[in-house]
Amino acid sequence: MTTTSRPRGSAHAAATTHHELTETTGSSALGTVLGILRLSLGWVFLWAFLDKTFALGFSTGRDAKTGVVDRFGDAAWIHGGSPTKGFLTFGTAGPLKDFYGSFAGAAWADWLFMIGLLGIGLALMLGIGMRVAVVSGVAMLVMMWSAYLAPDNNPFMDDHLIYALTLVVLLLSGAGHHLGLGTMWNRLDLVRHHRWLR
């Protein structure tokens, strides 16, 4: 009676192949999740820009008392509404309340805020210019957090800080390359010569 035996290295090779396949699948899944997370956060910024620009009736263009929606009405930025006045006048609290209230509704503040929302939103959605988008996004989110230093449900932590930390994770993990144009963007001569644009 003869028995056939597999080559001694075949079991190891099979185990290695299985491990590599699992690692590749895991990396692919993680990349997809990072890409979706980047797109989701990008949409948060981009939607805020659209809602404030056109008063689409979500946070802008809706009467807080009656709930009546006036889409494309006077609250829209395109019709003279101020994207910063409401929040910086009525939504601030804590030691920096007066500081932020001092420029509520100022044209320069409105423009900087809206350009920031649009630029950060588009960069995240496309997966390009992640360094500039993340630095700008973190700065904006920390400022918004500091404008209301009395969270309702926590001594100091709120969604602005969580979003800021998420942006840092997206940058460090190279999330712009997953479901985005990051790889193509980073190959451009301009970006290769000016690495801060990556």
N, C-alpha and C positions, 0 to 999 in steps of 0.2 A: 504494500500500500504506500503510495507516494503522496506527499502533500506539497502543494505549491505555496510558496511564501512570497509575500510582497517584498520588494527591495526595502532595505532598512530605512532609506531616506524618504520613502514615499509617504509614510504617515506624517513625518515632520513637514514635508512639502505641502501636504493637504492641509495640515493645521495652519501653516504659515499663510497659504492662499486664503483660507477661511478668515483668518485674522485680518489680512489686508483688505478683503472684501468688506468685512464688517466695519473696519476703520474708514474705508472710502465711503461706504453708505452713510455712516455716522457723520462724516465731514460734509457730505452732500446735503444731508438733512439739516445740519446746523447752519450751513450756508444759506439754505432756502429760508429757514426761520429768521436768520439775521437780515436777509433781504426783505422779507415781509415786515419785520419790525421797523426797518429803515423807511420803507414805503408808508407804513402806518403813521410814523411820527412825522414824516414829511407832509402827509395829508393833513395832520393836525395844524401845522403851520400854514399850509397853503389854503386850507378851508377858512381859517381865521382871517386871512387876507381877503378872500372872496366875499365872505359874509360881511365884513366891515366895509368893503368897497361898494357892494351893491345892496346892502341891507336885505339879506335873504331871509330874515325872520327867525334866525336861530338865537344868537346873542345880540344881533343888531336888527333894529326894525320891529321889535316886538315890545309892546307896552307891558311893563313889569306888573302893573296893577290889574289891567283888564285882559291881558293876553292877546289883544288884537294885533295882528301883523300888518305892517305897511311895507311890503316889499318894494324896493327901488324908491323909497320915499325920502323924506328929508334927512333921516339918520344916515343914509348912504354917503360914503366919502365922496363919491362922484357928484353928489348934490349938495356938498358943503357941510356934511356931518363930520364930526371930529372922532377919529378912532380912539383917541386917548382921553378925551375929556370926561366921559362917564366913569371909567374905571379910576382914573387918577383923582377925581373929585369925590366920588362916593364909595369906591371900593378899596380904598387904602386904610391902613390902621397901623398903630405902633409908632415908634420914635421917628420914622422917616416920612410920616404922613404929610407934614407941612412942606417938606422938601419936594415930594412928588406933586403935591397939589399946586406948587408954585408955577409949574409949567404945564398944567393940565390944559389940553386944547391948543397949545402953541403949535403953529404951523410946522416949525422945525421938528418938534417932537412927533407930530403926526407922520411927517414924511419919513423920518428915520425909522419909526416903528413899522410902517407899512412896507418900506423897502426891505427891512430886516425880515419880516414875515414872508414876503414874496421870494427873496433871495435864498433864505434858509430852506423854505418849502420846496422850491424848484431843485436846489442842489441835492437835497435828500431824496426827492422823488427820482432824480436821474442818477444818483450815485456818483456825482462829480463834485470837485471842489470841496471834499469832505472836511479838510482841515479848517478852511475859512468858515464853512457852515457850522461846524461843531463849536469853534471858538465863539462865533457870533451868537449861536443858539444858546450856549451855556451862559454867556454874558446877559442876554435878554431874559432868560428864565430866572437867573439869580436876582436880577433887578426886580422882576415881577414878584418873586418870593419876598424880597426885602421890602416891597411896598405894602405888604400885608403881614407884618410880623406877629400875628396873633391867630394862627390856624385854629379852626373850630374844634378839631378832633385830636389835636396832637400839640405838644409843647413847641415844636419847631418844624417837624417834617411835613411836607405836603407834596402834591403832584409835580410842582415846578422843579423841586430838587430831584425827584425820581426821574423826570424827563431829562434833566441836565446830566445825571449819571448815565442814563441810557445812551445819550448822544456820545459820551466819552467811550462807552463800550462799543458802539457802532464804529467809531473811528479806529480804535485799537484792534478791532477784529477784522478790519478791511471789508466792512459790509457793503461798501460801494461796488465791489466786484461781483456781488451776488444779486441777480435780478436787476442789475444796473449797468451803467456805461463806464464804470470806474476803470476797468482794464484798458478800454479804448482811449479814455480821457488821459490816463497816465502815460500813454505812448506818444502823445502830442509833443512836438519839439518845445513849444512854449512851456508846457507843464514840466518836461524833463529838465529844462534850464531854470525853472523857478519852482522849486519843490514845495513851496508853501501853497501852491495852487492844487496840489494833489488831493 
